[in-house]
Amino acid sequence: MDGIVRYIVFKLKNPKAAGDLLDEYNKKLANIGANPRVYGLSRIERLARMGYHRFDFGNYISFYTIDDQNSTVFIVRIFYKR
């Protein structure tokens, strides 16, 4: 996420868009913190079988897994949608 924000700020010269995207991302993380299963499993069947959840924010998709035993959520990957 840090790299995405830096790209938007420095390459695209749009710090407001970067801040808005980061705010949206942090709200999604807060939702996950309150309820890790708030967002559904991946639409990709293979990833869903492996327990990967997903959420969208801005033009990005984030995949995460849940470790119930340790009460931990791992953000695995963030992809640009296009």
FIKOLMI-961288 format. One line per field, with one value per atom (N, C-alpha, C): x, y, z; residue number from 0; atom name. Coordinates in steps of 0.2 Angstrom, whole numbers, plus 5000, padded with zeros to 4 digits. Layout:
x	(X:...)
y	(Y:...)
z	(Z:...)
seq	(NUM:...)
atom	(CA:...)
END
This chain:
x	(5004:5000:5004:5010:5015:5017:5019:5021:5015:5009:5004:5003:5003:5002:5008:5014:5020:5019:5017:5016:5011:5005:5000:5002:5006:5008:5014:5019:5025:5025:5022:5022:5016:5010:5004:5003:5007:5006:4999:4996:4989:4989:4992:4992:4984:4980:4973:4970:4971:4969:4972:4978:4982:4979:4978:4975:4968:4964:4957:4957:4962:4962:4965:4970:4972:4967:4962:4957:4952:4950:4946:4949:4955:4958:4958:4960:4960:4953:4948:4941:4939:4942:4940:4944:4950:4954:4951:4948:4944:4938:4935:4929:4932:4937:4940:4942:4945:4947:4941:4935:4929:4926:4926:4923:4927:4932:4936:4933:4927:4923:4918:4919:4914:4914:4920:4920:4920:4917:4916:4923:4922:4928:4929:4935:4937:4932:4931:4927:4930:4937:4941:4940:4937:4936:4942:4947:4953:4955:4955:4957:4952:4946:4940:4941:4943:4944:4950:4955:4960:4959:4953:4951:4953:4954:4956:4949:4949:4944:4946:4942:4944:4939:4942:4938:4941:4937:4938:4939:4943:4944:4947:4944:4946:4947:4952:4954:4958:4957:4962:4957:4960:4957:4963:4960:4965:4963:4967:4966:4969:4965:4968:4965:4969:4967:4966:4963:4961:4964:4968:4971:4967:4962:4957:4961:4966:4969:4973:4976:4980:4976:4970:4966:4970:4972:4976:4973:4974:4972:4978:4979:4985:4983:4985:4984:4989:4987:4991:4994:4989:4991:4986:4988:4984:4986:4980:4981:4977:4980:4976:4971:4965:4959:4960:4963:4963:4969)
y	(4994:5000:5006:5006:5011:5013:5008:5010:5013:5011:5013:5021:5022:5029:5034:5031:5035:5036:5031:5032:5038:5037:5042:5049:5050:5057:5059:5055:5058:5057:5052:5051:5054:5053:5056:5063:5065:5072:5074:5069:5069:5067:5071:5069:5068:5072:5071:5065:5062:5056:5050:5051:5046:5046:5052:5052:5049:5050:5048:5040:5038:5030:5027:5030:5027:5027:5033:5033:5027:5026:5021:5014:5013:5007:5006:5011:5010:5009:5011:5010:5003:5000:4993:4989:4991:4987:4987:4993:4993:4989:4988:4983:4976:4975:4968:4967:4972:4971:4969:4972:4971:4964:4962:4956:4954:4949:4947:4944:4942:4939:4943:4950:4955:4955:4954:4953:4946:4945:4938:4935:4928:4925:4927:4926:4928:4925:4928:4926:4921:4920:4915:4909:4903:4897:4894:4894:4891:4895:4902:4906:4905:4905:4904:4897:4892:4886:4886:4890:4891:4896:4899:4903:4911:4913:4920:4924:4929:4934:4940:4944:4950:4956:4962:4968:4973:4977:4982:4989:4993:5000:5004:5009:5013:5009:5009:5005:4999:4996:4991:4985:4979:4974:4971:4969:4967:4960:4955:4948:4947:4944:4942:4936:4933:4927:4928:4923:4924:4918:4919:4914:4914:4910:4910:4908:4903:4901:4906:4911:4916:4923:4923:4929:4934:4932:4937:4937:4942:4943:4945:4942:4943:4946:4953:4955:4952:4948:4944:4948:4952:4955:4961:4966:4971:4972:4972:4972:4978:4981:4986:4983:4985:4982:4981:4986:4986:4983)
z	(5000:5000:5000:5003:5004:4997:4993:4986:4982:4983:4979:4980:4987:4989:4987:4987:4984:4977:4973:4966:4964:4968:4967:4969:4974:4976:4972:4971:4967:4960:4957:4950:4947:4950:4947:4950:4955:4958:4960:4964:4967:4974:4978:4985:4988:4986:4988:4987:4980:4978:4982:4984:4988:4995:4998:5005:5005:5000:4999:4999:4995:4994:5000:5004:5010:5015:5015:5020:5019:5012:5011:5013:5011:5013:5021:5024:5032:5035:5032:5034:5033:5027:5026:5031:5032:5037:5044:5046:5052:5052:5047:5046:5047:5044:5045:5052:5055:5062:5067:5065:5069:5067:5061:5059:5053:5054:5048:5042:5043:5038:5035:5036:5033:5026:5023:5015:5013:5007:5005:5003:5001:4998:4991:4989:4982:4977:4972:4966:4962:4963:4960:4964:4961:4965:4968:4965:4968:4974:4974:4979:4985:4983:4988:4992:4989:4992:4997:4995:5000:5005:5005:5011:5010:5004:5002:5002:5006:5005:5001:4999:4995:4997:4996:4996:4991:4988:4983:4987:4984:4987:4981:4979:4973:4967:4964:4958:4960:4966:4968:4972:4972:4975:4980:4986:4991:4993:4993:4995:5002:5007:5013:5016:5021:5024:5031:5034:5041:5045:5050:5054:5061:5061:5067:5074:5073:5079:5082:5078:5081:5081:5079:5078:5074:5068:5064:5057:5054:5047:5043:5037:5033:5027:5025:5019:5014:5009:5005:4999:4996:4990:4988:4985:4982:4975:4971:4964:4961:4956:4952:4948:4948:4945:4937:4934:4927:4924)
seq	(0:0:0:1:1:1:2:2:2:3:3:3:4:4:4:5:5:5:6:6:6:7:7:7:8:8:8:9:9:9:10:10:10:11:11:11:12:12:12:13:13:13:14:14:14:15:15:15:16:16:16:17:17:17:18:18:18:19:19:19:20:20:20:21:21:21:22:22:22:23:23:23:24:24:24:25:25:25:26:26:26:27:27:27:28:28:28:29:29:29:30:30:30:31:31:31:32:32:32:33:33:33:34:34:34:35:35:35:36:36:36:37:37:37:38:38:38:39:39:39:40:40:40:41:41:41:42:42:42:43:43:43:44:44:44:45:45:45:46:46:46:47:47:47:48:48:48:49:49:49:50:50:50:51:51:51:52:52:52:53:53:53:54:54:54:55:55:55:56:56:56:57:57:57:58:58:58:59:59:59:60:60:60:61:61:61:62:62:62:63:63:63:64:64:64:65:65:65:66:66:66:67:67:67:68:68:68:69:69:69:70:70:70:71:71:71:72:72:72:73:73:73:74:74:74:75:75:75:76:76:76:77:77:77:78:78:78:79:79:79:80:80:80:81:81:81)
atom	(N:CA:C:N:CA:C:N:CA:C:N:CA:C:N:CA:C:N:CA:C:N:CA:C:N:CA:C:N:CA:C:N:CA:C:N:CA:C:N:CA:C:N:CA:C:N:CA:C:N:CA:C:N:CA:C:N:CA:C:N:CA:C:N:CA:C:N:CA:C:N:CA:C:N:CA:C:N:CA:C:N:CA:C:N:CA:C:N:CA:C:N:CA:C:N:CA:C:N:CA:C:N:CA:C:N:CA:C:N:CA:C:N:CA:C:N:CA:C:N:CA:C:N:CA:C:N:CA:C:N:CA:C:N:CA:C:N:CA:C:N:CA:C:N:CA:C:N:CA:C:N:CA:C:N:CA:C:N:CA:C:N:CA:C:N:CA:C:N:CA:C:N:CA:C:N:CA:C:N:CA:C:N:CA:C:N:CA:C:N:CA:C:N:CA:C:N:CA:C:N:CA:C:N:CA:C:N:CA:C:N:CA:C:N:CA:C:N:CA:C:N:CA:C:N:CA:C:N:CA:C:N:CA:C:N:CA:C:N:CA:C:N:CA:C:N:CA:C:N:CA:C:N:CA:C:N:CA:C:N:CA:C:N:CA:C:N:CA:C:N:CA:C:N:CA:C:N:CA:C:N:CA:C:N:CA:C)
END
